[in-house]
Amino acid sequence: MYNHRTTDRLEYFSDAVLAIAATLLATELPKPEAGTDLLGEILKNWPHYAAFAASFLFICVA
């Protein structure tokens, strides 16, 4: 039989919390208007995308 470590449940829970946090970050990104230049919209909203990338990397490191 498989012996469970005492921290398995805590690790699973923390993984789930981090996955939800990373997903919620993406919901705050601005959606480009239909028919616009995608690269132009990304460059216009670069602070949002930079904050998303920094937050995502911070969550992944934690």
TORVEXPA-196592 format. One record per residue: x, y, z of N, C-alpha, C, O, CB in turn. Coordinates in steps of 0.05 Angstrom, whole numbers, plus 5000, padded with zeros to 4 digits. Atoms other than C-alpha are relative to their C-alpha. Glycine has a CB too. Layout:
BEGIN
n_u:n_v:n_w:ca_u:ca_v:ca_w:c_u:c_v:c_w:o_u:o_v:o_w:cb_u:cb_v:cb_w
X:Y:Z:X:Y:Z:X:Y:Z:X:Y:Z:X:Y:Z $
...
//
This chain:
BEGIN
n_u:n_v:n_w:ca_u:ca_v:ca_w:c_u:c_v:c_w:o_u:o_v:o_w:cb_u:cb_v:cb_w
5017:4976:5000:5000:5000:5000:5017:5025:5000:5040:5025:5009:4981:5000:5024 $
4987:4975:5001:5019:5071:4989:4998:5014:5027:4976:5018:5038:4989:5018:4977 $
5001:4985:4975:5039:5108:5052:5000:5030:4994:5017:5041:4980:5025:4993:5017 $
5003:4971:5004:5015:5180:5052:5019:5014:5019:5022:5007:5043:4971:5009:5005 $
4984:4982:4983:5062:5233:5078:4981:5018:5015:4958:5022:5006:5021:5016:4984 $
5018:4983:4984:5033:5278:5131:4995:5027:4987:4976:5040:4994:5012:5004:5028 $
5004:4974:5012:5040:5339:5086:4987:4998:4972:4983:5018:4959:5027:5013:4996 $
5013:5003:5027:5006:5310:5023:4976:5018:4997:4973:5032:4977:4993:4971:4996 $
5025:4984:5002:4939:5343:5036:5005:5030:4999:4993:5044:4984:4981:4994:5023 $
4992:4972:5000:4971:5410:5051:5012:5008:4973:5007:5030:4963:5019:5006:5023 $
4988:4994:5026:5012:5407:4987:4979:5001:4978:4980:5019:4961:5021:4979:4993 $
5022:5000:5020:4950:5390:4945:4984:5025:5003:4976:5037:4983:4983:4975:5004 $
5015:4976:4995:4912:5447:4977:5014:5025:4991:5002:5042:4977:4992:5002:5030 $
4985:4976:5008:4967:5498:4966:5003:5001:4970:5003:5022:4958:5028:5000:5014 $
4999:5001:5030:4974:5475:4893:4974:5011:4988:4974:5026:4969:5006:4972:4990 $
5026:4991:5010:4900:5486:4883:4996:5030:5004:4986:5044:4986:4977:4984:5013 $
5003:4971:4995:4901:5555:4915:5017:5016:4981:5008:5036:4970:5008:5006:5029 $
4983:4986:5019:4960:5576:4872:4989:4999:4971:4991:5019:4957:5028:4989:5001 $
5011:5002:5027:4926:5551:4809:4976:5019:4997:4973:5031:4976:4991:4971:4994 $
5023:4982:5001:4863:5590:4825:5009:5029:5000:4998:5045:4985:4981:4996:5025 $
4990:4973:5000:4903:5653:4840:5012:5007:4973:5007:5029:4964:5022:5003:5022 $
4989:4994:5026:4940:5648:4774:4977:5003:4979:4980:5020:4961:5018:4977:4991 $
5023:4998:5019:4873:5638:4737:4986:5027:5004:4978:5040:4985:4981:4977:5005 $
5013:4974:4995:4842:5699:4771:5016:5023:4990:5005:5044:4983:4995:5003:5030 $
4984:4979:5011:4900:5741:4749:4993:5006:4971:4992:5029:4962:5030:4993:5002 $
5006:4997:5029:4882:5728:4676:4973:5013:4995:4969:5025:4974:5001:4973:4987 $
5026:4988:5004:4811:5752:4686:5001:5031:5000:4983:5044:4991:4980:4990:5021 $
4997:4971:4998:4836:5823:4699:5013:5012:4976:5015:5036:4973:5016:5007:5025 $
4987:4990:5024:4872:5829:4632:4979:5013:4982:4958:5001:4978:5016:4978:4985 $
5019:4987:5018:4838:5878:4585:4997:4985:4974:5016:4975:4963:5008:5029:4994 $
5005:5014:5025:4805:5847:4525:5002:5019:4976:4989:5040:4977:4971:4986:5001 $
4998:4982:5024:4824:5877:4457:4973:5002:4986:4958:4983:4985:5022:4991:4981 $
5024:4995:5016:4768:5907:4415:5001:4983:4975:5023:4977:4965:4996:5030:4993 $
5001:5016:5024:4745:5865:4356:5009:5017:4976:5001:5040:4973:4971:4989:4996 $
4992:4987:5024:4778:5883:4291:5023:5020:5003:5029:5035:4985:4977:5014:4987 $
4978:4982:4995:4836:5920:4322:5027:4985:4997:5028:4961:4996:4999:5013:5028 $
4973:5011:5002:4911:5910:4315:5008:4988:5027:5010:5002:5047:5020:5021:4991 $
4994:5013:4974:4928:5858:4369:5026:5010:5012:5027:5016:5036:5002:4970:4996 $
4974:4990:4989:5001:5880:4376:4997:5028:5010:5009:5035:5031:5021:4998:4978 $
5004:4972:4991:4979:5953:4381:4985:5001:5026:4992:5017:5044:4985:5015:4979 $
5015:5001:4975:4929:5936:4435:5017:4990:5023:5015:5000:5046:4975:4982:4997 $
4982:5010:4979:4981:5896:4474:5019:5022:5008:5025:5025:5032:5015:4975:4990 $
4981:4979:4994:5030:5953:4469:4987:5023:5015:4999:5036:5033:5013:5011:4975 $
5015:4978:4987:4977:6003:4491:4994:4992:5029:4994:5009:5047:4973:5005:4986 $
5007:5010:4972:4960:5960:4553:5024:4986:5013:5020:4968:5030:4976:4981:4999 $
4976:5015:4990:5032:5938:4568:5002:5000:5030:5012:4981:5041:5025:5012:4988 $
4998:5002:4971:5028:5957:4642:4983:4978:5012:4992:4965:5032:4991:5027:5013 $
5017:5022:4991:4971:5908:4652:5013:4973:4996:5013:4955:5013:4972:5001:4987 $
4987:5026:5007:5008:5852:4617:5026:4996:5016:5033:4974:5023:5006:4999:4970 $
4976:5002:4984:5073:5868:4654:4994:4993:5028:5008:4976:5041:5016:5027:4999 $
5009:5006:4972:5037:5866:4721:4991:4971:5001:4997:4957:5021:4978:5019:5009 $
5009:5027:5001:5005:5800:4701:5024:4981:4999:5025:4961:5014:4982:4995:4975 $
4977:5017:5002:5072:5770:4681:5016:4999:5027:5025:4978:5036:5019:5009:4978 $
4985:4999:4975:5106:5793:4745:4985:4985:5022:4998:4971:5038:5004:5029:5009 $
5016:5014:4980:5049:5768:4789:5000:4970:4995:5003:4954:5014:4971:5010:5001 $
5000:5028:5006:5047:5702:4753:5027:4987:5007:5027:4965:5018:4994:4995:4970 $
4973:5010:4993:5122:5692:4761:5003:4998:5030:5015:4979:5040:5022:5017:4988 $
4998:5000:4970:5117:5710:4835:4985:4976:5011:4994:4963:5030:4990:5026:5011 $
5016:5023:4990:5062:5658:4845:5014:4974:4994:5014:4956:5010:4971:5001:4987 $
4987:5025:5007:5101:5605:4808:5025:4995:5017:5031:4972:5023:5009:5001:4970 $
4976:5004:4983:5163:5617:4851:4992:4993:5028:5006:4977:5042:5017:5026:5000 $
5009:5005:4972:5123:5615:4916:4993:4972:5005:4985:4966:5027:4978:5017:5007 $
//
